[in-house]
Amino acid sequence: MSKLPSLKSKEVIKILHKLGFKKIRQKGSHAFFSHSSGKTTVVPIHQGRNIGKGLLHSILHDIQISPEEFNKLK
């Protein structure tokens, strides 16, 4: 299993857009994304803070891709 980096929320959102996810709404600092296949996930947007490895792993689980596939999209 490859290691997951700590990324800024903008970078994660950019990758979600590449995968076909669209921002459907935002509540406070949490943006909700949906895919036409029915997959959904939430990305916290906190300025100056990175998304940690644990939360990034949870997002990858939600969108059903492996860390290896994710790293190829960076």
N, CA, C and O atoms as a CHARMM CRD file, in Angstrom:
* protein
*
  296
    1    1 MET  N      0.84200  -1.18000   0.00000 PROA 1      0.00000
    2    1 MET  CA     0.00000   0.00000   0.00000 PROA 1      0.00000
    3    1 MET  C      0.88500   1.23900   0.00000 PROA 1      0.00000
    4    1 MET  O      1.81800   1.33200   0.79700 PROA 1      0.00000
    5    2 SER  N      0.60400   2.19100  -0.88300 PROA 2      0.00000
    6    2 SER  CA     1.41900   3.39600  -0.93500 PROA 2      0.00000
    7    2 SER  C      0.97900   4.37500   0.14300 PROA 2      0.00000
    8    2 SER  O     -0.14600   4.32600   0.64200 PROA 2      0.00000
    9    3 LYS  N      1.89900   5.25800   0.48100 PROA 3      0.00000
   10    3 LYS  CA     1.61600   6.23600   1.51200 PROA 3      0.00000
   11    3 LYS  C      0.76700   7.36800   0.95500 PROA 3      0.00000
   12    3 LYS  O      0.89800   7.75000  -0.20800 PROA 3      0.00000
   13    4 LEU  N     -0.09400   7.88900   1.79300 PROA 4      0.00000
   14    4 LEU  CA    -0.92300   9.02200   1.40600 PROA 4      0.00000
   15    4 LEU  C     -0.27500  10.30600   1.89900 PROA 4      0.00000
   16    4 LEU  O      0.18700  10.37100   3.03900 PROA 4      0.00000
   17    5 PRO  N     -0.23700  11.32100   1.05800 PROA 5      0.00000
   18    5 PRO  CA     0.32800  12.59900   1.48700 PROA 5      0.00000
   19    5 PRO  C     -0.69900  13.41600   2.25400 PROA 5      0.00000
   20    5 PRO  O     -1.89500  13.12700   2.21400 PROA 5      0.00000
   21    6 SER  N     -0.23100  14.41700   2.93700 PROA 6      0.00000
   22    6 SER  CA    -1.10400  15.39400   3.56000 PROA 6      0.00000
   23    6 SER  C     -1.28600  16.51400   2.53900 PROA 6      0.00000
   24    6 SER  O     -0.30900  17.14200   2.13100 PROA 6      0.00000
   25    7 LEU  N     -2.52400  16.77000   2.12500 PROA 7      0.00000
   26    7 LEU  CA    -2.79300  17.72900   1.05200 PROA 7      0.00000
   27    7 LEU  C     -3.70100  18.85000   1.51900 PROA 7      0.00000
   28    7 LEU  O     -4.44100  18.71000   2.49300 PROA 7      0.00000
   29    8 LYS  N     -3.63200  19.96200   0.80700 PROA 8      0.00000
   30    8 LYS  CA    -4.56500  21.05900   1.04400 PROA 8      0.00000
   31    8 LYS  C     -5.91400  20.68900   0.42900 PROA 8      0.00000
   32    8 LYS  O     -5.97400  19.89600  -0.51000 PROA 8      0.00000
   33    9 SER  N     -6.97900  21.25800   0.95100 PROA 9      0.00000
   34    9 SER  CA    -8.31700  20.92700   0.45900 PROA 9      0.00000
   35    9 SER  C     -8.47700  21.27800  -1.01400 PROA 9      0.00000
   36    9 SER  O     -9.17800  20.57000  -1.73700 PROA 9      0.00000
   37   10 LYS  N     -7.84000  22.36100  -1.48000 PROA 10     0.00000
   38   10 LYS  CA    -7.93400  22.74700  -2.89700 PROA 10     0.00000
   39   10 LYS  C     -7.40000  21.64100  -3.80100 PROA 10     0.00000
   40   10 LYS  O     -7.95800  21.38600  -4.86800 PROA 10     0.00000
   41   11 GLU  N     -6.32100  20.98400  -3.37500 PROA 11     0.00000
   42   11 GLU  CA    -5.72900  19.91200  -4.17900 PROA 11     0.00000
   43   11 GLU  C     -6.65500  18.70300  -4.24300 PROA 11     0.00000
   44   11 GLU  O     -6.79700  18.07800  -5.29500 PROA 11     0.00000
   45   12 VAL  N     -7.28300  18.37600  -3.11800 PROA 12     0.00000
   46   12 VAL  CA    -8.21000  17.24000  -3.07800 PROA 12     0.00000
   47   12 VAL  C     -9.42600  17.54100  -3.94700 PROA 12     0.00000
   48   12 VAL  O     -9.88800  16.67200  -4.68700 PROA 12     0.00000
   49   13 ILE  N     -9.94300  18.75200  -3.86600 PROA 13     0.00000
   50   13 ILE  CA   -11.11000  19.14100  -4.66400 PROA 13     0.00000
   51   13 ILE  C    -10.77900  19.09300  -6.15300 PROA 13     0.00000
   52   13 ILE  O    -11.61100  18.66900  -6.95600 PROA 13     0.00000
   53   14 LYS  N     -9.58500  19.51900  -6.52600 PROA 14     0.00000
   54   14 LYS  CA    -9.15700  19.47800  -7.92400 PROA 14     0.00000
   55   14 LYS  C     -9.16100  18.03900  -8.44200 PROA 14     0.00000
   56   14 LYS  O     -9.59000  17.79100  -9.56900 PROA 14     0.00000
   57   15 ILE  N     -8.69100  17.09400  -7.63400 PROA 15     0.00000
   58   15 ILE  CA    -8.67200  15.68600  -8.02500 PROA 15     0.00000
   59   15 ILE  C    -10.09500  15.13700  -8.11800 PROA 15     0.00000
   60   15 ILE  O    -10.40300  14.36100  -9.02300 PROA 15     0.00000
   61   16 LEU  N    -10.96900  15.53700  -7.18000 PROA 16     0.00000
   62   16 LEU  CA   -12.36300  15.09800  -7.24300 PROA 16     0.00000
   63   16 LEU  C    -13.01700  15.56800  -8.54300 PROA 16     0.00000
   64   16 LEU  O    -13.77100  14.81900  -9.16400 PROA 16     0.00000
   65   17 HSD  N    -12.73200  16.79200  -8.95100 PROA 17     0.00000
   66   17 HSD  CA   -13.28000  17.29800 -10.22000 PROA 17     0.00000
   67   17 HSD  C    -12.76600  16.48600 -11.39800 PROA 17     0.00000
   68   17 HSD  O    -13.51800  16.20800 -12.33200 PROA 17     0.00000
   69   18 LYS  N    -11.48200  16.09800 -11.36700 PROA 18     0.00000
   70   18 LYS  CA   -10.92100  15.25800 -12.42800 PROA 18     0.00000
   71   18 LYS  C    -11.66300  13.92900 -12.53000 PROA 18     0.00000
   72   18 LYS  O    -11.82200  13.37400 -13.61800 PROA 18     0.00000
   73   19 LEU  N    -12.11500  13.42400 -11.37500 PROA 19     0.00000
   74   19 LEU  CA   -12.81900  12.14300 -11.33200 PROA 19     0.00000
   75   19 LEU  C    -14.29900  12.27500 -11.67200 PROA 19     0.00000
   76   19 LEU  O    -15.00300  11.26600 -11.73100 PROA 19     0.00000
   77   20 GLY  N    -14.78800  13.49400 -11.89500 PROA 20     0.00000
   78   20 GLY  CA   -16.17800  13.68900 -12.28600 PROA 20     0.00000
   79   20 GLY  C    -17.11600  14.04900 -11.14900 PROA 20     0.00000
   80   20 GLY  O    -18.33400  14.01300 -11.32200 PROA 20     0.00000
   81   21 PHE  N    -16.57100  14.39600  -9.98300 PROA 21     0.00000
   82   21 PHE  CA   -17.40600  14.79900  -8.85300 PROA 21     0.00000
   83   21 PHE  C    -17.77400  16.26900  -9.00900 PROA 21     0.00000
   84   21 PHE  O    -16.98800  17.06900  -9.51700 PROA 21     0.00000
   85   22 LYS  N    -18.97300  16.61100  -8.56800 PROA 22     0.00000
   86   22 LYS  CA   -19.45000  17.98800  -8.61000 PROA 22     0.00000
   87   22 LYS  C    -19.82400  18.42300  -7.19200 PROA 22     0.00000
   88   22 LYS  O    -20.36900  17.64900  -6.40400 PROA 22     0.00000
   89   23 LYS  N    -19.51600  19.67800  -6.89700 PROA 23     0.00000
   90   23 LYS  CA   -19.88500  20.23800  -5.59600 PROA 23     0.00000
   91   23 LYS  C    -21.38600  20.48200  -5.60400 PROA 23     0.00000
   92   23 LYS  O    -21.90000  21.23200  -6.43300 PROA 23     0.00000
   93   24 ILE  N    -22.08600  19.83500  -4.66600 PROA 24     0.00000
   94   24 ILE  CA   -23.54100  19.97600  -4.65200 PROA 24     0.00000
   95   24 ILE  C    -24.01500  20.99900  -3.62600 PROA 24     0.00000
   96   24 ILE  O    -25.06300  21.62100  -3.79800 PROA 24     0.00000
   97   25 ARG  N    -23.23600  21.17000  -2.55900 PROA 25     0.00000
   98   25 ARG  CA   -23.61100  22.17800  -1.56300 PROA 25     0.00000
   99   25 ARG  C    -22.45800  22.36700  -0.60200 PROA 25     0.00000
  100   25 ARG  O    -21.48400  21.61400  -0.61700 PROA 25     0.00000
  101   26 GLN  N    -22.58500  23.38600   0.23500 PROA 26     0.00000
  102   26 GLN  CA   -21.59200  23.62400   1.26800 PROA 26     0.00000
  103   26 GLN  C    -22.30600  24.10400   2.51700 PROA 26     0.00000
  104   26 GLN  O    -23.19200  24.95700   2.45500 PROA 26     0.00000
  105   27 LYS  N    -21.91600  23.55300   3.63700 PROA 27     0.00000
  106   27 LYS  CA   -22.47100  23.98400   4.91800 PROA 27     0.00000
  107   27 LYS  C    -21.29800  24.34700   5.80900 PROA 27     0.00000
  108   27 LYS  O    -20.54000  23.48400   6.25100 PROA 27     0.00000
  109   28 GLY  N    -21.16500  25.62300   6.05900 PROA 28     0.00000
  110   28 GLY  CA   -20.01700  26.08300   6.83100 PROA 28     0.00000
  111   28 GLY  C    -18.73900  25.83800   6.06300 PROA 28     0.00000
  112   28 GLY  O    -18.59600  26.27100   4.92000 PROA 28     0.00000
  113   29 SER  N    -17.80300  25.13700   6.69900 PROA 29     0.00000
  114   29 SER  CA   -16.51700  24.87300   6.05500 PROA 29     0.00000
  115   29 SER  C    -16.44100  23.47800   5.44900 PROA 29     0.00000
  116   29 SER  O    -15.34700  22.98000   5.18200 PROA 29     0.00000
  117   30 HSD  N    -17.59100  22.83900   5.23000 PROA 30     0.00000
  118   30 HSD  CA   -17.61700  21.48700   4.66700 PROA 30     0.00000
  119   30 HSD  C    -18.33500  21.48700   3.32100 PROA 30     0.00000
  120   30 HSD  O    -19.50900  21.84600   3.22200 PROA 30     0.00000
  121   31 ALA  N    -17.59500  21.07300   2.28200 PROA 31     0.00000
  122   31 ALA  CA   -18.15200  21.00800   0.93400 PROA 31     0.00000
  123   31 ALA  C    -18.57200  19.57100   0.63600 PROA 31     0.00000
  124   31 ALA  O    -17.81800  18.63300   0.89700 PROA 31     0.00000
  125   32 PHE  N    -19.76000  19.40300   0.09800 PROA 32     0.00000
  126   32 PHE  CA   -20.32300  18.08600  -0.20900 PROA 32     0.00000
  127   32 PHE  C    -20.21500  17.85300  -1.71400 PROA 32     0.00000
  128   32 PHE  O    -20.62900  18.69400  -2.51300 PROA 32     0.00000
  129   33 PHE  N    -19.65300  16.70100  -2.09200 PROA 33     0.00000
  130   33 PHE  CA   -19.44700  16.36000  -3.49200 PROA 33     0.00000
  131   33 PHE  C    -20.20300  15.09400  -3.83800 PROA 33     0.00000
  132   33 PHE  O    -20.33000  14.18000  -3.02300 PROA 33     0.00000
  133   34 SER  N    -20.70800  15.05900  -5.07900 PROA 34     0.00000
  134   34 SER  CA   -21.47900  13.92100  -5.54700 PROA 34     0.00000
  135   34 SER  C    -21.02000  13.54200  -6.95100 PROA 34     0.00000
  136   34 SER  O    -20.57000  14.38700  -7.72500 PROA 34     0.00000
  137   35 HSD  N    -21.14300  12.25500  -7.26200 PROA 35     0.00000
  138   35 HSD  CA   -20.79100  11.72200  -8.58000 PROA 35     0.00000
  139   35 HSD  C    -22.06300  11.14000  -9.18900 PROA 35     0.00000
  140   35 HSD  O    -22.97700  10.74400  -8.46600 PROA 35     0.00000
  141   36 SER  N    -22.12000  11.08800 -10.51000 PROA 36     0.00000
  142   36 SER  CA   -23.30600  10.56500 -11.18500 PROA 36     0.00000
  143   36 SER  C    -23.55400   9.09000 -10.85500 PROA 36     0.00000
  144   36 SER  O    -24.67300   8.60400 -11.01800 PROA 36     0.00000
  145   37 SER  N    -22.52500   8.37500 -10.39400 PROA 37     0.00000
  146   37 SER  CA   -22.67300   6.96500 -10.02700 PROA 37     0.00000
  147   37 SER  C    -23.29400   6.78500  -8.63900 PROA 37     0.00000
  148   37 SER  O    -23.58300   5.66100  -8.22800 PROA 37     0.00000
  149   38 GLY  N    -23.50000   7.89700  -7.91500 PROA 38     0.00000
  150   38 GLY  CA   -24.10600   7.82500  -6.59600 PROA 38     0.00000
  151   38 GLY  C    -23.11400   7.95800  -5.44500 PROA 38     0.00000
  152   38 GLY  O    -23.52300   8.01500  -4.28500 PROA 38     0.00000
  153   39 LYS  N    -21.82500   8.00700  -5.74300 PROA 39     0.00000
  154   39 LYS  CA   -20.81400   8.15600  -4.69300 PROA 39     0.00000
  155   39 LYS  C    -20.83900   9.58800  -4.17300 PROA 39     0.00000
  156   39 LYS  O    -21.03200  10.53200  -4.93900 PROA 39     0.00000
  157   40 THR  N    -20.64400   9.74000  -2.87100 PROA 40     0.00000
  158   40 THR  CA   -20.59500  11.06600  -2.27000 PROA 40     0.00000
  159   40 THR  C    -19.46000  11.12300  -1.25700 PROA 40     0.00000
  160   40 THR  O    -19.02700  10.10000  -0.72600 PROA 40     0.00000
  161   41 THR  N    -18.99000  12.33400  -1.00300 PROA 41     0.00000
  162   41 THR  CA   -17.98900  12.54700   0.02800 PROA 41     0.00000
  163   41 THR  C    -18.05000  13.99100   0.49400 PROA 41     0.00000
  164   41 THR  O    -18.67400  14.83900  -0.14400 PROA 41     0.00000
  165   42 VAL  N    -17.39500  14.25700   1.61300 PROA 42     0.00000
  166   42 VAL  CA   -17.35400  15.59200   2.20300 PROA 42     0.00000
  167   42 VAL  C    -15.88900  15.98600   2.37900 PROA 42     0.00000
  168   42 VAL  O    -15.07600  15.19100   2.85100 PROA 42     0.00000
  169   43 VAL  N    -15.56000  17.22200   1.99700 PROA 43     0.00000
  170   43 VAL  CA   -14.19800  17.72600   2.15200 PROA 43     0.00000
  171   43 VAL  C    -14.25300  18.97500   3.02300 PROA 43     0.00000
  172   43 VAL  O    -14.94800  19.93200   2.68300 PROA 43     0.00000
  173   44 PRO  N    -13.52300  18.97900   4.15000 PROA 44     0.00000
  174   44 PRO  CA   -13.46100  20.18900   4.97400 PROA 44     0.00000
  175   44 PRO  C    -12.54600  21.21600   4.32800 PROA 44     0.00000
  176   44 PRO  O    -11.48000  20.87400   3.81700 PROA 44     0.00000
  177   45 ILE  N    -12.96400  22.46900   4.35200 PROA 45     0.00000
  178   45 ILE  CA   -12.16100  23.54300   3.77100 PROA 45     0.00000
  179   45 ILE  C    -11.77100  24.48600   4.90400 PROA 45     0.00000
  180   45 ILE  O    -12.53900  25.36200   5.30200 PROA 45     0.00000
  181   46 HSD  N    -10.55000  24.28300   5.41300 PROA 46     0.00000
  182   46 HSD  CA   -10.02200  25.12200   6.47900 PROA 46     0.00000
  183   46 HSD  C     -8.75200  25.77500   5.97200 PROA 46     0.00000
  184   46 HSD  O     -7.76600  25.09600   5.68700 PROA 46     0.00000
  185   47 GLN  N     -8.77800  27.08100   5.86300 PROA 47     0.00000
  186   47 GLN  CA    -7.63900  27.80900   5.31500 PROA 47     0.00000
  187   47 GLN  C     -6.41600  27.62700   6.20500 PROA 47     0.00000
  188   47 GLN  O     -6.49100  27.75600   7.42700 PROA 47     0.00000
  189   48 GLY  N     -5.29200  27.32600   5.56500 PROA 48     0.00000
  190   48 GLY  CA    -4.04600  27.18400   6.30000 PROA 48     0.00000
  191   48 GLY  C     -3.83400  25.81800   6.92100 PROA 48     0.00000
  192   48 GLY  O     -2.80800  25.59200   7.56300 PROA 48     0.00000
  193   49 ARG  N     -4.77700  24.89700   6.74800 PROA 49     0.00000
  194   49 ARG  CA    -4.64300  23.55800   7.32500 PROA 49     0.00000
  195   49 ARG  C     -4.73800  22.51500   6.22700 PROA 49     0.00000
  196   49 ARG  O     -5.50600  22.66200   5.27700 PROA 49     0.00000
  197   50 ASN  N     -3.95300  21.46500   6.36800 PROA 50     0.00000
  198   50 ASN  CA    -3.98600  20.36600   5.41600 PROA 50     0.00000
  199   50 ASN  C     -4.99000  19.31000   5.84200 PROA 50     0.00000
  200   50 ASN  O     -5.37000  19.22500   7.01000 PROA 50     0.00000
  201   51 ILE  N     -5.41000  18.51200   4.88100 PROA 51     0.00000
  202   51 ILE  CA    -6.25200  17.35200   5.17300 PROA 51     0.00000
  203   51 ILE  C     -5.30200  16.22400   5.55000 PROA 51     0.00000
  204   51 ILE  O     -4.43400  15.84600   4.76400 PROA 51     0.00000
  205   52 GLY  N     -5.46600  15.70100   6.73000 PROA 52     0.00000
  206   52 GLY  CA    -4.57500  14.66800   7.23500 PROA 52     0.00000
  207   52 GLY  C     -4.72800  13.34300   6.50300 PROA 52     0.00000
  208   52 GLY  O     -5.67200  13.13100   5.74300 PROA 52     0.00000
  209   53 LYS  N     -3.77600  12.46500   6.75500 PROA 53     0.00000
  210   53 LYS  CA    -3.74500  11.17100   6.08300 PROA 53     0.00000
  211   53 LYS  C     -4.96400  10.31600   6.42400 PROA 53     0.00000
  212   53 LYS  O     -5.49300   9.61800   5.55900 PROA 53     0.00000
  213   54 GLY  N     -5.40900  10.36700   7.67100 PROA 54     0.00000
  214   54 GLY  CA    -6.56700   9.57500   8.09100 PROA 54     0.00000
  215   54 GLY  C     -7.84900  10.02200   7.40700 PROA 54     0.00000
  216   54 GLY  O     -8.62500   9.19700   6.92600 PROA 54     0.00000
  217   55 LEU  N     -8.06500  11.32300   7.36700 PROA 55     0.00000
  218   55 LEU  CA    -9.25900  11.86000   6.71000 PROA 55     0.00000
  219   55 LEU  C     -9.19500  11.62600   5.20700 PROA 55     0.00000
  220   55 LEU  O    -10.21300  11.33100   4.58100 PROA 55     0.00000
  221   56 LEU  N     -8.00500  11.75700   4.62400 PROA 56     0.00000
  222   56 LEU  CA    -7.84600  11.50000   3.19500 PROA 56     0.00000
  223   56 LEU  C     -8.16000  10.03900   2.87900 PROA 56     0.00000
  224   56 LEU  O     -8.77700   9.74000   1.85600 PROA 56     0.00000
  225   57 HSD  N     -7.73900   9.13900   3.74800 PROA 57     0.00000
  226   57 HSD  CA    -8.06100   7.71400   3.56200 PROA 57     0.00000
  227   57 HSD  C     -9.56900   7.49900   3.61300 PROA 57     0.00000
  228   57 HSD  O    -10.10500   6.70100   2.84400 PROA 57     0.00000
  229   58 SER  N    -10.25700   8.19800   4.50200 PROA 58     0.00000
  230   58 SER  CA   -11.70900   8.09600   4.61100 PROA 58     0.00000
  231   58 SER  C    -12.39700   8.61700   3.34400 PROA 58     0.00000
  232   58 SER  O    -13.37600   8.03300   2.88000 PROA 58     0.00000
  233   59 ILE  N    -11.88200   9.71700   2.78800 PROA 59     0.00000
  234   59 ILE  CA   -12.43600  10.26200   1.54600 PROA 59     0.00000
  235   59 ILE  C    -12.24700   9.26000   0.40800 PROA 59     0.00000
  236   59 ILE  O    -13.15600   9.05600  -0.39600 PROA 59     0.00000
  237   60 LEU  N    -11.06800   8.63400   0.33800 PROA 60     0.00000
  238   60 LEU  CA   -10.81400   7.64000  -0.70200 PROA 60     0.00000
  239   60 LEU  C    -11.74100   6.43800  -0.55600 PROA 60     0.00000
  240   60 LEU  O    -12.17100   5.85600  -1.55100 PROA 60     0.00000
  241   61 HSD  N    -12.04400   6.07200   0.67400 PROA 61     0.00000
  242   61 HSD  CA   -12.98500   4.97200   0.91400 PROA 61     0.00000
  243   61 HSD  C    -14.37400   5.35700   0.41500 PROA 61     0.00000
  244   61 HSD  O    -15.07100   4.54200  -0.18900 PROA 61     0.00000
  245   62 ASP  N    -14.77400   6.60800   0.67200 PROA 62     0.00000
  246   62 ASP  CA   -16.08100   7.09400   0.21100 PROA 62     0.00000
  247   62 ASP  C    -16.20500   7.05300  -1.30700 PROA 62     0.00000
  248   62 ASP  O    -17.24600   6.66600  -1.83800 PROA 62     0.00000
  249   63 ILE  N    -15.13700   7.45500  -2.01000 PROA 63     0.00000
  250   63 ILE  CA   -15.20300   7.53500  -3.47100 PROA 63     0.00000
  251   63 ILE  C    -14.72900   6.24100  -4.13100 PROA 63     0.00000
  252   63 ILE  O    -14.73000   6.12600  -5.35700 PROA 63     0.00000
  253   64 GLN  N    -14.33500   5.29100  -3.33100 PROA 64     0.00000
  254   64 GLN  CA   -13.99500   3.93100  -3.76800 PROA 64     0.00000
  255   64 GLN  C    -12.84400   3.87800  -4.76800 PROA 64     0.00000
  256   64 GLN  O    -12.94900   3.24000  -5.81600 PROA 64     0.00000
  257   65 ILE  N    -11.73900   4.55700  -4.43400 PROA 65     0.00000
  258   65 ILE  CA   -10.51800   4.39200  -5.21200 PROA 65     0.00000
  259   65 ILE  C     -9.37400   4.08400  -4.25200 PROA 65     0.00000
  260   65 ILE  O     -9.42900   4.42500  -3.07000 PROA 65     0.00000
  261   66 SER  N     -8.34400   3.43900  -4.77300 PROA 66     0.00000
  262   66 SER  CA    -7.20900   3.05200  -3.94000 PROA 66     0.00000
  263   66 SER  C     -6.23300   4.22800  -3.81600 PROA 66     0.00000
  264   66 SER  O     -6.25200   5.14200  -4.64100 PROA 66     0.00000
  265   67 PRO  N     -5.38600   4.20400  -2.78700 PROA 67     0.00000
  266   67 PRO  CA    -4.36300   5.24400  -2.65600 PROA 67     0.00000
  267   67 PRO  C     -3.43400   5.31200  -3.86600 PROA 67     0.00000
  268   67 PRO  O     -2.97400   6.39100  -4.24000 PROA 67     0.00000
  269   68 GLU  N     -3.16000   4.16000  -4.47700 PROA 68     0.00000
  270   68 GLU  CA    -2.30000   4.13500  -5.66200 PROA 68     0.00000
  271   68 GLU  C     -2.93700   4.90000  -6.82000 PROA 68     0.00000
  272   68 GLU  O     -2.26800   5.67600  -7.50300 PROA 68     0.00000
  273   69 GLU  N     -4.24700   4.67500  -7.03700 PROA 69     0.00000
  274   69 GLU  CA    -4.95300   5.39100  -8.09900 PROA 69     0.00000
  275   69 GLU  C     -4.97600   6.88600  -7.80100 PROA 69     0.00000
  276   69 GLU  O     -4.80200   7.70400  -8.70400 PROA 69     0.00000
  277   70 PHE  N     -5.19000   7.24100  -6.54100 PROA 70     0.00000
  278   70 PHE  CA    -5.23800   8.62500  -6.13100 PROA 70     0.00000
  279   70 PHE  C     -3.90300   9.30500  -6.38000 PROA 70     0.00000
  280   70 PHE  O     -3.86800  10.42300  -6.89400 PROA 70     0.00000
  281   71 ASN  N     -2.80600   8.65100  -6.02600 PROA 71     0.00000
  282   71 ASN  CA    -1.47500   9.23400  -6.21100 PROA 71     0.00000
  283   71 ASN  C     -1.15800   9.45000  -7.68300 PROA 71     0.00000
  284   71 ASN  O     -0.40900  10.36800  -8.01700 PROA 71     0.00000
  285   72 LYS  N     -1.70800   8.63100  -8.56800 PROA 72     0.00000
  286   72 LYS  CA    -1.48800   8.81500 -10.00400 PROA 72     0.00000
  287   72 LYS  C     -2.19700  10.07400 -10.52000 PROA 72     0.00000
  288   72 LYS  O     -1.77500  10.66100 -11.51700 PROA 72     0.00000
  289   73 LEU  N     -3.25800  10.48100  -9.84800 PROA 73     0.00000
  290   73 LEU  CA    -4.03400  11.64500 -10.28700 PROA 73     0.00000
  291   73 LEU  C     -3.45800  12.98200  -9.81300 PROA 73     0.00000
  292   73 LEU  O     -3.85200  14.04200 -10.29900 PROA 73     0.00000
  293   74 LYS  N     -2.52800  12.92300  -8.86700 PROA 74     0.00000
  294   74 LYS  CA    -1.95900  14.16800  -8.33000 PROA 74     0.00000
  295   74 LYS  C     -1.17300  14.91500  -9.36200 PROA 74     0.00000
  296   74 LYS  O     -0.63000  15.98200  -9.07200 PROA 74     0.00000
